[in-house]
């Protein structure tokens, strides 16, 4: 029963990434319902706290999500995913420097399967205005996996540097991995003003320069 609930939660999170047309509010409510049920069954499980943090993120309950991620880390301080989820929360609340520190911790714990962490690292570096380091992290991630996530940062990074040719290559890779990607989709991740200010300056503006549509 607990495994089934966990599997359903992971599926919901995957749907959000794969299908931008799905209702964020609807999935957030459903994820919250499943996470609450799992929490009642396994209140001491680090993985359950990790899943809870993710469901709270979709509900935009940022402080509660960060507290849940802290509980996951407290219960299992050697699992890199728990640092990664807190890193993502820090980035999405406009604290990319704190996020970067947590990503570095995740990478130190699991340097062999680093694609997700490197993509996250590039996100934090992008929002910190450290373009060269962000590009380096993206290209390392691309060397491990062909997941499109890093391309969405590379498009903006190259466009902001005026490198139209490389921005176009990244845009084609993005279109292949996430057809019809829009700036509106990029804006779905957070509603925190501090984050949106950084994202507009370093990310959305670059996507615009590269010709990624608003909607």
Secondary structure, DSSP 8 states (H G I E B T S, - for coil): -HHHHHHHHHHHHHHHHH-TTS-HHHHHHHHHHHHHHHHHH-TT-HHHHHHHHHHHHHTT-HHHHHHHHHHHHHH-TT-HHHHHHHHHHHHHTT-HHHHHHHHHHHHHH-SSS-HHHHHHHHHHHHHTT-HHHHHHHHHHHHHH---THHHHHHHHHHHHTT-HHHHHHHHHHHHHHSTT--HHHHGGG---HHHHHHHIIIIIHHHHHTT----
